[in-house]
């Protein structure tokens, strides 16, 4: 900031110096008004230039500080992500090493089978994690398809897939789609990516709920948007964790021990935002969670 102050001081100093020079140089002129006119003519523009220079210096300084803060925040976000990634990778890798070590000393086929199953579980976890990381990277740099998407049909199919996968879970699943006076309008986008996003939300609702809890998928037209909500009566999310659930690999206190890559909500948010939409969540611990998605109409 100090190096820019000279740019504000120099025009003012030069202006004042010129004014004093003119007053001294022309003191003996018979017409006093000539001395005043010259001084005023120089002083007023000079002060305006000085004022504009101060404003420009201030704005340049603010922009530079904002850039520095943005770079520092991006660096801290990267460090935080790498720390979480290290944690997510360390657990399954350690379990795989332990499983292979146990295979060497196993005394029975039953022990071998248990060790192999444990290795397979953690290998699949790593596979899911790397696959989701690749999808996130692709979303940032690759264009997405822009085709008409029948939201009602998409949600019905996603709902059916989810209930089939989790048919062994004792949950009450409900789907609410409008049919009168008209069905849901279309949106534009990539159908497969949108299906992945809503499947992630439904899958999350199953993971963070218990037997006898309810899960509801509902949608409605809201002006120039279609709003889709995934609601559950599960354990909920604490107010301390709620602002951070969209970050990569973030896990709140109530999510400890729940299987998953830790990238599902981050990937879902990226998909929705690439479609020009928005996503938010509201929750109460012990009562449940509602995730709301708004997508612009095609």
Secondary structure as UniProt FT lines:
FT   HELIX           2..25
FT   TURN            26..28
FT   HELIX           32..105
FT   HELIX           109..141
FT   STRAND          147..149
FT   HELIX           151..165
FT   TURN            166..168
FT   STRAND          172..176
FT   STRAND          187..189
FT   HELIX           191..207
FT   TURN            211..212
FT   STRAND          214..222
FT   TURN            223..224
FT   STRAND          225..232
FT   HELIX           239..242
FT   TURN            243..246
FT   TURN            248..249
FT   HELIX           253..255
FT   TURN            256..257
FT   HELIX           264..274
FT   TURN            275..276
FT   STRAND          278..284
FT   TURN            285..287
FT   STRAND          288..297
//
